[in-house]
Amino acid sequence: MTTPWGEFALTRFPEDPRDRLRAWDASDEYALRHLAQERVPLSGTVVAVGDRWGALVTALAEHRPTQITDSHLTQEATRANLARHGVEPGAVRLLTTQDPPPDRVDVLLVRVPKSLALLEDQLLRLAPAVHAGTVVVGTGMVKEIHTSTLQLFERILGPTRTSLAEKKARLIFCTPDPALERPASPWPYVYTLPDGIGPAAGGTVVNHAGVFCADRLDIGTRFFLRHLPSGRRVVDLGCGNGVVGTAVALADPEAEVLFVDESFQAVASAEATYEANGVPGHAEFRVGDGLAGVPSGSVDLVLNNPPFHSHQATTDATARRMFAGARRALRPGGELWVIGNRHLGYHVTLRRIFGNSRLVAGDPKFVVLKAVKR
């Protein structure tokens, strides 16, 4: 990545030489170029929100910026990219979306996320730290910035306009208005589960901003909940709001459930959902890279609804890594149960990794598949 602060060799996490997806895009370069061309003072508190793989804070490391991200993988990529360029530990402050934000922000860079809800939540959390002199620059690809995106900046921070597009990227310029009366945050959002879905029917779901299907039970999970197996040591892998793992615990209070997700918002949601349902069993909540750190052969059952997007890119790489991690963590005879869209063809990948795959249930859109470690 070429910037006014030099050239940077950046990678995603986990690093995979076969991965053709870059760790930055034209919107990162556009934002950095704008800061240099406009000679934006960077001596105060610089905060980068949603910096996807650490591109922004790595380039600006000499100014000791703060990164705020919802992604464990982004934090790991950032640490690796900073180390690769000899940045001393602690020069860049790494915060999660669940951490208290800085008390004062002088330059705010916002990499527009895929989730409008997450953008709303983060702008509302940062608004008290923004002052009249704060330079606010949003950045994203043209397809990521919509009228609703601009309206959020305008409603929460102040008057907003956009730049011309360059290399299919666009900038957002916002002039903070300290006198603006800001709306109350609607997050986290709480709703009640419908009947007819098994042990979790009538239960409570707590969703922090940015977690999939924030205001209702999605149809894939609804289908999965009707066909859940049982196990003693269970992992809800890619747990989202934790409704699947909570349903398992409600069905069997003796079950030990590990909730894992790479999203800090998701794991906070899962823990809140579990607690809201008063489950008497044992649970652990972990933000991490899939099943990394889970001892091999220690798990009876893994439940998984794998994502097939990495930000805006469509890829099955995450699903493949989840399946391989599940096979390692499962004991002999242990099972991986997967819910997925029928067209994704997960049965092929499962057969390649496990040597077997069986259809448990299906409808015109979704399939529930089972693979056994042998």
SVG drawing of the C-alpha trace seen along z (x, -y; Angstrom):
<svg xmlns="http://www.w3.org/2000/svg" viewBox="-45 -24 57 68">
<polyline fill="none" stroke="black" stroke-width="0.4" points="0.0,0.0 1.5,-3.3 0.8,-6.3 2.3,-9.7 3.9,-8.0 5.6,-5.4 4.9,-2.0 3.5,0.8 3.4,4.5 0.2,5.6 -1.5,8.9 -4.8,10.2 -5.1,12.6 -4.6,15.5 -2.0,15.1 -2.5,17.4 -0.2,17.2 -3.1,18.5 -5.4,15.7 -5.7,13.2 -7.7,10.7 -5.7,7.6 -5.4,6.1 -6.4,2.7 -8.3,1.0 -8.6,-2.3 -10.7,-3.8 -7.8,-3.4 -5.4,-5.0 -7.9,-7.9 -8.3,-8.7 -4.6,-8.8 -3.9,-10.9 -6.6,-13.4 -5.0,-13.8 -1.7,-14.6 -3.0,-16.9 -5.1,-18.9 -2.3,-18.9 -4.7,-17.7 -2.9,-18.2 -2.2,-14.7 -0.6,-15.8 -3.8,-15.3 -5.8,-12.1 -6.3,-10.2 -8.9,-7.5 -9.5,-5.0 -12.9,-3.1 -13.4,0.0 -9.9,0.1 -10.3,3.6 -6.8,5.0 -4.8,2.3 -4.0,0.4 -4.9,-3.1 -3.1,-2.8 -0.1,-1.1 0.4,-4.0 -0.2,-6.6 1.7,-4.7 4.2,-7.6 1.2,-9.7 0.3,-7.1 -3.4,-6.5 -6.1,-4.5 -7.8,-1.7 -11.4,-0.6 -12.6,2.6 -15.2,5.3 -12.9,7.9 -10.4,10.2 -8.9,11.1 -8.4,7.4 -6.6,6.9 -4.3,9.8 -3.7,8.6 -2.9,5.1 -0.4,6.5 1.3,8.5 1.4,5.5 2.7,3.1 5.5,5.6 6.4,6.2 7.1,2.5 9.1,2.2 6.4,0.2 7.1,0.4 4.5,2.2 2.1,-0.3 2.6,-3.0 -0.9,-2.1 -3.7,-1.7 -5.9,1.2 -9.5,1.1 -12.6,3.2 -16.1,1.9 -16.9,3.1 -14.2,0.9 -14.8,-2.7 -13.7,-5.0 -11.2,-7.8 -12.5,-10.9 -11.4,-13.3 -11.0,-12.8 -9.3,-15.3 -9.2,-13.4 -11.8,-10.7 -11.3,-8.3 -14.3,-6.0 -13.9,-3.1 -17.6,-2.6 -18.7,0.9 -21.0,3.3 -23.5,2.9 -25.3,-0.4 -26.3,0.6 -22.6,0.9 -21.9,-2.5 -24.8,-4.0 -23.6,-2.4 -20.0,-3.5 -20.9,-7.1 -23.2,-7.4 -20.5,-6.1 -17.9,-8.5 -20.1,-11.6 -19.4,-12.8 -15.6,-12.8 -16.0,-14.8 -15.7,-18.6 -16.2,-21.5 -12.6,-21.3 -12.6,-17.5 -11.7,-16.5 -14.1,-13.7 -13.4,-11.8 -15.3,-8.7 -14.1,-6.5 -15.4,-3.5 -15.9,-2.2 -18.8,-3.8 -21.0,-0.7 -20.6,-0.9 -21.7,-4.5 -25.4,-5.2 -27.8,-8.0 -28.6,-6.3 -24.8,-6.3 -24.6,-10.1 -27.9,-10.6 -26.3,-8.8 -23.3,-11.1 -25.6,-14.1 -28.0,-13.0 -25.4,-12.0 -22.4,-14.3 -23.3,-17.2 -23.5,-18.5 -22.2,-16.0 -21.1,-16.0 -19.2,-13.6 -16.2,-13.9 -15.9,-13.0 -15.2,-9.3 -11.6,-8.2 -10.8,-4.6 -14.4,-3.7 -13.8,-5.1 -15.4,-8.0 -14.8,-10.1 -17.3,-11.5 -16.7,-14.9 -18.6,-15.8 -18.5,-19.0 -19.2,-18.3 -22.0,-20.3 -21.6,-20.1 -25.1,-21.6 -26.8,-18.8 -29.4,-16.9 -28.4,-13.3 -30.8,-10.4 -30.6,-7.8 -28.9,-4.6 -31.2,-1.7 -28.5,0.9 -28.4,3.6 -31.7,4.7 -33.8,7.3 -36.6,9.5 -38.5,12.6 -38.2,15.9 -41.2,17.3 -43.0,20.6 -42.3,23.9 -38.5,23.8 -37.7,26.2 -36.3,25.5 -35.5,21.8 -39.1,21.0 -40.3,17.9 -36.8,17.1 -35.0,13.8 -32.3,12.7 -30.0,9.8 -28.3,8.3 -25.5,5.7 -25.2,3.6 -23.6,5.3 -24.6,8.8 -26.4,10.7 -30.2,10.4 -30.5,7.9 -34.3,7.6 -35.6,11.0 -34.7,14.7 -33.3,15.4 -34.9,18.2 -31.7,20.3 -31.3,20.3 -35.0,21.0 -34.6,24.1 -31.4,25.2 -33.1,24.8 -35.7,27.4 -33.0,30.1 -30.4,29.5 -28.6,32.6 -27.3,32.9 -23.8,33.3 -22.0,32.9 -19.1,30.7 -20.6,28.4 -19.2,25.5 -21.4,22.9 -18.8,21.9 -19.4,18.5 -22.0,18.0 -23.5,14.7 -26.1,13.8 -25.7,17.2 -29.2,18.5 -28.1,21.9 -25.8,22.6 -28.4,21.3 -31.0,23.6 -28.6,26.6 -28.0,25.5 -31.8,25.1 -32.4,28.6 -29.6,30.1 -28.5,28.2 -25.6,30.7 -24.1,29.5 -20.9,27.5 -21.2,24.9 -18.4,22.9 -19.5,19.8 -16.9,18.6 -16.9,15.8 -14.3,13.4 -16.7,10.5 -16.5,8.7 -20.1,7.6 -21.3,11.1 -19.7,12.7 -21.1,9.9 -24.5,10.6 -24.2,14.4 -23.2,13.8 -26.2,11.4 -28.6,13.9 -27.4,16.8 -27.8,14.8 -31.2,13.4 -32.6,16.9 -31.4,18.0 -29.7,21.2 -28.4,23.1 -25.6,24.9 -21.9,24.1 -20.8,21.8 -17.7,20.1 -17.5,17.1 -14.5,16.5 -13.5,14.0 -11.0,15.7 -10.0,17.3 -12.4,20.2 -11.3,23.1 -7.7,22.1 -6.7,22.7 -9.3,25.5 -7.5,28.7 -7.5,31.4 -10.0,34.2 -11.8,32.4 -15.2,31.6 -18.3,33.8 -20.3,31.6 -19.7,28.5 -22.6,26.4 -21.8,24.0 -23.6,21.5 -20.5,20.4 -20.4,16.9 -19.7,16.8 -18.5,13.1 -15.4,11.5 -16.4,7.8 -17.6,7.3 -15.8,10.3 -17.7,13.6 -15.5,16.5 -15.7,20.0 -12.3,19.7 -13.8,19.0 -16.1,22.1 -13.2,24.3 -11.1,23.1 -14.0,23.6 -14.6,27.2 -10.9,28.1 -10.7,26.6 -13.8,28.5 -12.3,31.8 -9.2,31.2 -11.1,30.2 -13.6,33.1 -13.0,36.4 -13.2,39.6 -16.9,40.1 -17.6,36.4 -19.9,34.6 -20.0,31.3 -23.5,30.1 -23.7,27.3 -26.6,25.2 -26.1,23.5 -27.8,22.3 -28.3,25.3 -26.5,23.7 -23.2,23.3 -22.4,27.0 -20.9,27.5 -21.4,31.3 -18.5,31.4 -16.2,29.5 -17.2,31.6 -16.5,34.8 -13.0,33.5 -12.2,32.6 -14.0,35.4 -14.4,38.1 -18.1,38.1 -21.2,35.9 -24.9,36.8 -28.0,34.7 -29.9,34.4 -32.7,32.1 -33.5,29.8 -36.0,27.4 -35.9,25.6 -33.3,23.0 -31.4,24.6 -29.7,27.9 -28.5,29.2 -25.5,31.5 -23.6,33.7 -20.0,34.9 -18.4,37.4 -14.8,37.5 -13.5,41.1"/>
</svg>
